[in-house]
Every structure is written in C-alpha cells, then in structure tokens.
Amino acid sequence: MAFMILMFLPSFPFSSTFLTPRERAIAQARLNSDQKPQSHGGMSGMAGFKAVVSDPNAWMFMLIYASCEFTAKIPWFTELTER
C-alpha cells in the first residue's frame, strides 16, 4: 500500500494532476503559511532546541521514558547472559 501511495501521491501541490488550478493555489498558499510555526511562538530550530534542553519537564519525561525502557529490557538481557 505504501509503495502505491509513493507512486501516485504528488510531491507538491503544483505537480498534482487531480487538483484544479484554484485548489493548487490554495494548497500552495497553505504550505507557504505553514513555514513558520506559530504554535511554538515562531521559534527557529535552534531556539526550540535550547528551549527543550532547558525545560525540566522534558528532562523528567526523558528520565521516566528511559527508566521504563531500561526495566523492560532487563529480563531479556538477563536471559541472554544466563546461557
């Protein structure tokens, strides 16, 4: 299914064959307006990275996630080392 979608889905609105010229213009305008994320305060990539690195909630999430992943792997690891 994914290969069929890759073959028939256009890369950009202006290269699509199933849209009318008006729909292509609307889709392209939406893509152009989406270039600057407004939900994140319009931060650039590096500013967003710095904001995440300095956020204690992000570190807490990472610690909890890593702990859950690590404890899920312990039984599998001990089974390999006992053989």
HELIX and SHEET records of a PDB file:
HELIX    1   1 ALA A    2  PHE A    8  1                                   7    
HELIX    2   2 PRO A   13  SER A   15  5                                   3    
HELIX    3   3 PRO A   21  SER A   33  1                                  13    
HELIX    4   4 GLY A   45  VAL A   53  1                                   9    
HELIX    5   5 PRO A   56  GLU A   82  1                                  27    
END                                                                             
